[in-house]
């Protein structure tokens, strides 16, 4: 357990010291935030620090930290160090600067920030990518959470659209998504998210208590445990593509910009953006440790290792039956509370792109109605296309990490212009250019090149992108 506890210590110390350093480099001020200066009672309105923290945690969490931990620990105990180190120097930095730069730009969404700092051509590309991803998240999380509810609470195993009960569950979830997207942020999200977040944290806490009351078998790091993935996958790039939400996720930049419109003070950004990413990383580490123990029991079929089926085994192993309900409820909550804010972020992204004010209900409906129609189409296709949908989901994973890169790049330009240490965003950005590009060169959904050639091409792509960002930096001073 020493490796696991060392990772926890790294996470705690990283938040205490490196978050302060990041805050210093950004340069917080006492100027009015968009929640005050742009108040509209819908998206721009001040919420308490605790509300913002808990909303942000649920916005970014999803099932990512749980599934990422369950899959990431298949690489061995090195996961207990890579997750916190990656969180401190990459994931939390990404979330912090995406949120804070949005605050400094009147609550602009990620696409608008890309347009300002990286140019019109890059903006057009990522407007399509980001919008497509948010649509996909909204649709997928309707039926992901719906299937979990149907299975865990009603014992339903027929998840097809021919089952009327499934249709009712999907319909209720989609209706909730629509209302959460349409109504002012303090009506549903601000009111219920704090309770949901407490359920999530309690679920993880019960597992930790189980470590000490029932025992946990964790491997310690040694040279033979550097790459233990049962499928023979390499840490570079696969670990960093797998443990996305608990380590770094581009999706978070679409969520931090929501909260940028509800913060009352810039100094809250350290707790809300940097701190909640650290909390998510902690959740990922807890589930990774629990999964490592369950794997050691050899009770999981080979075809279920690293999948969502492990979640119930973890709950049964570490939590007493009368408390396992809370763990299950926490898992149900996660996709729901990411799906609704994904659609809310999509509404704001489109509104900013077409310059449509969102203070009027009719203007919000002009965007929400077409989104709902498309969601229904994706949902129907996902449930009827057995082969095509999983393929698109793998591209989504690629796109999720891809959109983290522009955030690092425009943050680098901001820091350089303000004569701050731009390396804290440039270096992780370059690292992820290598990770994402080498992945797509090597992957079967990409160019399917050999691992060695993919790495060389990844290095070449990183160098080319470095020249691009240097050019952008120089032009930013003109």
C-alpha positions in Angstrom: 0.0 0.0 0.0 3.1 2.3 0.2 2.9 3.1 -3.6 -0.8 4.0 -3.3 -0.3 6.2 -0.2 2.7 7.8 -1.9 0.5 8.8 -4.8 -2.1 10.3 -2.4 0.7 12.3 -0.7 1.9 13.6 -4.1 -1.7 14.7 -4.9 -2.1 16.5 -1.6 1.3 18.3 -1.8 0.8 19.1 -5.4 -2.4 20.9 -4.7 -1.0 22.7 -1.7 2.1 24.0 -3.5 1.7 23.8 -7.3 -1.8 25.3 -7.4 -0.5 28.4 -5.7 2.3 28.6 -8.3 -0.2 28.3 -11.1 -2.4 31.0 -9.5 0.6 33.2 -9.2 1.5 32.7 -12.9 -2.1 33.5 -14.0 -2.3 36.6 -11.8 -5.7 36.8 -10.1 -7.2 40.1 -9.5 -10.2 41.6 -7.6 -12.0 42.8 -10.7 -15.6 41.9 -11.2 -16.1 38.4 -12.6 -18.6 37.7 -15.5 -21.1 36.4 -13.0 -21.4 40.0 -11.7 -20.5 42.2 -14.8 -22.6 40.1 -17.3 -25.4 39.0 -14.9 -28.4 37.7 -16.8 -30.0 35.4 -14.2 -29.6 32.4 -16.5 -26.0 31.4 -17.2 -24.3 34.5 -15.7 -25.1 34.6 -12.0 -23.0 34.3 -8.8 -23.1 31.0 -6.8 -21.4 30.2 -3.5 -17.8 28.8 -3.6 -19.1 25.4 -2.2 -21.8 25.2 -4.9 -19.3 26.0 -7.6 -16.8 23.4 -6.3 -19.4 20.6 -6.1 -21.0 21.5 -9.5 -17.5 21.5 -11.1 -16.7 18.1 -9.6 -19.8 16.5 -11.0 -19.4 18.4 -14.3 -16.0 16.9 -15.0 -16.4 13.5 -13.3 -18.8 11.4 -15.3 -17.9 7.7 -15.4 -14.4 8.6 -16.5 -12.5 8.5 -13.2 -14.1 5.2 -12.2 -13.6 3.4 -15.5 -10.3 5.1 -16.1 -9.0 3.9 -12.8 -10.4 0.4 -13.4 -8.6 0.2 -16.7 -5.5 2.2 -15.8 -4.5 -0.1 -13.0 -4.1 -2.9 -15.5 -0.8 -1.3 -16.2 0.3 -2.1 -12.6 1.0 0.0 -9.5 2.8 2.6 -11.7 -0.8 3.9 -12.1 -0.8 5.1 -8.5 2.1 7.5 -9.3 1.2 8.5 -12.9 -2.4 9.5 -12.0 -1.5 12.1 -9.4 1.6 13.4 -11.2 -0.3 13.7 -14.4 -3.2 15.4 -12.5 -0.9 18.0 -10.8 1.2 19.0 -13.8 -1.3 18.4 -16.6 -4.9 17.8 -15.8 -5.4 20.4 -13.0 -3.3 23.0 -15.0 -5.5 22.4 -18.0 -8.7 22.8 -16.0 -7.4 25.9 -14.1 -6.3 27.8 -17.1 -9.4 26.9 -19.2 -11.6 28.2 -16.4 -9.6 31.3 -15.5 -9.0 32.4 -19.1 -12.8 32.1 -19.7 -13.3 34.4 -16.7 -10.9 36.9 -18.2 -12.8 36.8 -21.5 -16.4 37.4 -20.2 -17.2 33.7 -19.7 -16.1 32.7 -23.3 -16.5 29.0 -24.2 -13.4 27.0 -25.3 -14.2 27.6 -29.0 -14.3 31.4 -28.6 -10.9 31.2 -26.7 -9.5 29.2 -29.5 -10.7 31.8 -32.0 -9.1 34.6 -30.0 -5.7 33.1 -29.4 -5.2 30.5 -32.1 -7.0 32.0 -35.1 -10.1 31.5 -37.3 -9.0 28.4 -39.1 -8.2 26.4 -35.9 -11.5 27.8 -34.5 -13.6 26.4 -37.3 -12.0 22.9 -36.9 -12.6 22.7 -33.2 -16.0 24.3 -33.3 -17.1 21.1 -35.3 -15.1 18.8 -33.0 -16.3 20.2 -29.7 -19.9 20.5 -30.8 -19.9 16.9 -32.1 -18.4 15.7 -28.9 -20.9 17.4 -26.7 -23.7 16.1 -28.7 -22.3 12.6 -28.5 -21.8 12.9 -24.7 -25.4 14.0 -24.2 -26.8 11.2 -26.3 -24.6 8.4 -24.9 -25.2 9.4 -21.3 -29.0 9.2 -21.8 -28.8 5.5 -22.5 -25.7 4.8 -20.4 -27.3 6.0 -17.2 -30.6 4.6 -18.4 -29.2 1.1 -18.8 -27.5 1.3 -15.4 -30.8 2.4 -13.7 -32.7 -0.4 -15.5 -30.2 -3.0 -14.5 -29.4 -2.1 -10.9 -32.8 -0.8 -9.8 -35.3 -2.8 -11.9 -33.4 -5.9 -12.9 -34.0 -5.3 -16.6 -31.6 -7.0 -19.0 -33.4 -6.2 -22.2 -32.0 -2.7 -23.1 -33.5 -2.6 -26.7 -35.8 0.1 -27.8 -38.6 -2.5 -28.1 -38.8 -2.5 -24.3 -41.3 0.1 -23.3 -39.8 0.4 -19.8 -36.5 1.3 -21.3 -38.1 4.0 -23.5 -39.7 5.5 -20.4 -36.4 5.6 -18.5 -34.6 7.1 -21.5 -37.5 9.7 -21.9 -37.3 10.8 -18.3 -33.5 11.2 -18.4 -33.7 13.2 -21.7 -36.4 15.4 -20.3 -34.2 16.1 -17.3 -31.3 17.0 -19.6 -33.5 19.4 -21.5 -34.8 21.1 -18.4 -31.2 21.4 -16.9 -30.1 22.9 -20.3 -33.0 25.3 -20.5 -33.5 26.6 -17.0 -31.2 29.1 -15.1 -28.2 27.3 -13.7 -29.3 27.8 -10.1 -32.7 26.1 -10.5 -31.7 22.5 -11.1 -27.9 22.2 -11.3 -27.2 24.7 -8.5 -29.9 23.2 -6.3 -29.3 19.4 -6.7 -25.7 19.0 -7.6 -24.3 19.6 -4.1 -26.4 16.7 -2.9 -25.3 14.5 -5.8 -21.7 15.4 -5.2 -22.0 14.4 -1.5 -23.4 11.0 -2.7 -20.4 10.6 -5.0 -17.9 11.4 -2.3 -19.7 9.1 0.2 -19.6 6.2 -2.3 -15.8 6.6 -2.7 -15.4 7.1 1.1 -17.2 3.8 1.8 -14.8 2.0 -0.5 -11.8 3.5 1.4 -13.3 2.4 4.7 -13.6 -1.0 3.2 -9.8 -1.0 2.5 -9.2 -0.9 6.3 -12.1 -2.9 7.6 -12.0 -5.8 5.1 -8.4 -5.5 3.9 -6.9 -4.6 0.5 -4.2 -6.4 -1.5 -2.2 -3.8 -3.5 1.0 -4.5 -5.4 4.0 -2.3 -4.8 6.0 -0.6 -7.6 9.1 -2.4 -8.8 10.9 -2.6 -12.1 8.9 -5.6 -13.1 5.6 -3.8 -12.7 6.2 -1.0 -15.2 3.9 -2.4 -17.9 1.5 -5.2 -16.7 -1.4 -4.5 -19.1 -3.0 -7.9 -19.8 -3.4 -6.9 -23.5 0.3 -6.0 -23.9 -0.5 -2.3 -24.4 2.3 0.2 -24.0 2.1 2.9 -21.3 3.0 5.5 -24.0 0.5 6.4 -25.3 -2.3 4.1 -24.1 -2.2 4.8 -20.3 -2.6 8.5 -21.0 -5.5 7.8 -23.5 -7.2 5.4 -21.0 -7.0 7.3 -17.7 -8.4 10.4 -19.2 -10.8 12.0 -16.7 -8.7 11.1 -13.6 -5.5 12.5 -15.2 -6.4 14.9 -18.0 -9.5 15.3 -20.1 -10.2 17.9 -22.9 -13.9 17.6 -22.1 -13.2 19.5 -18.8 -12.5 22.7 -20.8 -16.1 22.7 -21.9 -17.3 22.4 -18.3 -14.9 24.9 -16.6 -16.2 27.6 -18.9 -19.7 27.0 -17.5 -18.5 27.7 -14.0 -16.5 30.7 -15.1 -19.9 32.4 -15.4 -20.9 31.7 -11.8 -17.7 32.4 -9.8 -17.9 35.5 -7.6 -14.2 35.9 -7.2 -11.1 34.9 -9.3 -9.4 33.6 -6.2 -12.0 30.9 -6.0 -10.6 29.4 -9.2 -7.8 27.6 -7.4 -10.3 25.6 -5.3 -12.9 25.2 -8.0 -10.8 24.4 -11.1 -7.5 23.0 -9.8 -8.8 21.5 -6.6 -11.8 19.7 -8.1 -9.6 18.1 -10.7 -7.4 16.8 -7.8 -10.5 15.5 -6.2 -11.4 13.6 -9.3 -8.0 12.2 -9.5 -8.3 11.0 -5.9 -11.6 9.2 -6.9 -9.8 7.6 -9.8 -7.0 6.3 -7.5 -9.5 4.9 -5.0 -11.3 2.9 -7.7 -8.0 1.9 -9.2 -6.9 0.5 -5.9 -10.2 -1.3 -5.4 -10.0 -2.8 -8.9 -6.4 -4.0 -8.3 -7.6 -5.9 -5.2 -10.6 -7.4 -6.9 -8.5 -8.5 -9.9 -6.2 -10.3 -7.5 -9.1 -12.4 -6.3 -9.5 -13.9 -9.8 -13.3 -13.7 -9.6 -13.9 -11.6 -12.7 -14.2 -13.3 -16.2 -11.4 -12.4 -18.6 -13.8 -10.6 -21.0 -15.1 -8.4 -18.2 -11.7 -7.2 -16.9 -11.4 -3.4 -17.3 -15.1 -3.0 -18.0 -18.0 -1.4 -16.1 -19.0 -4.9 -14.8 -16.1 -4.5 -12.3 -17.9 -1.7 -10.5 -20.5 -4.0 -8.9 -17.8 -6.5 -7.9 -15.9 -3.6 -6.1 -19.1 -2.5 -4.3 -19.8 -6.1 -3.2 -16.2 -6.6 -2.0 -15.7 -3.5 0.0 -19.1 -2.2 1.0 -21.8 -3.8 3.2 -25.0 -4.5 1.3 -27.0 -1.8 3.0 -24.5 0.8 2.0 -23.8 -0.6 -1.5 -26.9 1.3 -2.6 -25.1 4.6 -2.1 -22.1 3.4 -4.2 -24.5 2.2 -7.0 -26.4 5.5 -6.8 -23.1 7.5 -7.1 -22.3 5.5 -10.2 -25.7 6.3 -11.7 -25.4 10.0 -10.9 -22.1 10.4 -12.7 -23.2 10.0 -16.4 -26.4 12.0 -15.7 -24.6 15.0 -14.2 -22.1 15.1 -17.1 -24.7 14.6 -19.8 -26.8 17.6 -18.8 -24.0 20.0 -18.5 -22.5 18.7 -21.8 -25.7 19.8 -23.5 -25.8 23.1 -21.6 -22.2 23.8 -22.7 -23.3 22.9 -26.3 -26.1 25.4 -26.1 -23.7 28.1 -25.0 -21.1 27.2 -27.6 -23.6 27.5 -30.4 -25.1 30.7 -28.9 -21.6 32.3 -28.8 -20.9 31.1 -32.4 -24.1 32.7 -33.8 -24.1 35.6 -31.3 -27.6 34.7 -29.9 -28.2 36.1 -26.4 -29.5 33.5 -24.0 -31.4 35.6 -21.5 -34.7 34.9 -23.3 -36.3 31.5 -23.1 -37.3 31.6 -26.8 -33.6 32.1 -27.8 -32.6 29.1 -25.7 -35.4 27.0 -27.3 -34.1 27.9 -30.8 -31.0 26.0 -29.9 -32.3 23.3 -27.6 -35.1 22.0 -29.9 -32.7 21.1 -32.8 -30.2 19.6 -30.3 -33.0 17.4 -28.9 -33.9 16.1 -32.4 -30.3 15.3 -33.2 -29.9 13.6 -29.8 -32.9 11.4 -30.5 -31.4 10.4 -33.9 -28.1 9.5 -32.3 -29.8 7.6 -29.6 -31.8 5.6 -32.1 -28.7 4.9 -34.2 -26.6 3.9 -31.1 -29.2 1.4 -30.0 -29.7 -0.1 -33.5 -26.1 0.0 -34.9 -24.3 -2.7 -33.1 -21.1 -2.4 -35.0 -20.8 1.3 -36.0 -21.4 2.9 -32.6 -18.5 1.3 -30.7 -16.2 2.4 -33.5 -17.4 6.0 -33.2 -17.0 5.8 -29.4 -13.3 5.0 -29.9 -13.0 8.1 -32.1 -14.7 10.1 -29.3 -12.0 8.9 -26.9 -9.4 10.3 -29.3 -11.3 13.5 -29.7 -11.6 14.0 -26.0 -7.8 14.1 -25.5 -7.3 16.1 -28.8 -9.3 19.1 -27.5 -7.1 19.4 -24.5 -4.2 20.5 -26.7 -5.6 23.9 -27.8 -6.3 24.9 -24.2 -2.7 24.3 -23.3 -1.7 26.3 -26.4 -3.8 29.4 -25.8 -2.9 29.4 -22.2 0.8 29.4 -23.3 0.2 32.4 -25.4 -1.5 34.2 -22.5 1.3 33.5 -20.1 4.0 34.5 -22.6 2.3 37.8 -23.3 2.1 38.5 -19.6 5.7 37.6 -19.1 5.0 34.5 -16.9 6.3 31.0 -17.0 4.6 29.7 -20.1 6.4 26.3 -19.8 3.9 25.1 -17.3 1.3 24.9 -20.1 3.6 24.5 -23.1 5.3 21.3 -21.9 2.2 19.3 -21.0 0.6 20.6 -24.3 3.6 19.2 -26.3 3.5 16.0 -24.3 -0.2 15.5 -25.3 0.5 16.3 -28.9 2.9 13.4 -28.9 0.4 11.1 -27.0 -2.6 11.9 -29.2 -0.7 11.8 -32.5 1.3 8.6 -31.8 -2.0 7.0 -30.7 -3.8 7.8 -33.9 -0.8 6.7 -36.0 -0.6 3.4 -34.2 -4.3 2.7 -33.6 -6.5 0.5 -35.8 -9.0 3.4 -36.0 -6.2 5.6 -37.3 -3.2 4.8 -39.6 -2.5 1.3 -38.0 1.3 1.9 -38.2 3.8 0.0 -36.1 4.4 1.1 -32.6 8.0 2.3 -33.3 7.1 4.2 -36.5 4.1 5.8 -34.7 6.3 7.1 -32.0 8.7 8.7 -34.5 5.8 10.2 -36.4 4.5 11.4 -33.0 7.8 13.2 -32.3 7.8 14.7 -35.8 4.2 16.0 -35.3 5.1 17.5 -31.9 8.1 19.4 -33.4 5.9 20.7 -36.2 3.3 21.9 -33.7 6.0 23.5 -31.6 7.0 25.6 -34.7 3.3 26.6 -35.1 2.9 27.7 -31.5 6.2 29.6 -31.5 4.9 31.5 -34.6 1.6 32.2 -32.8 3.5 33.5 -29.8 5.6 35.8 -31.9 2.5 37.1 -33.8 0.8 37.7 -30.5 3.3 40.4 -29.7 2.6 42.4 -32.8 
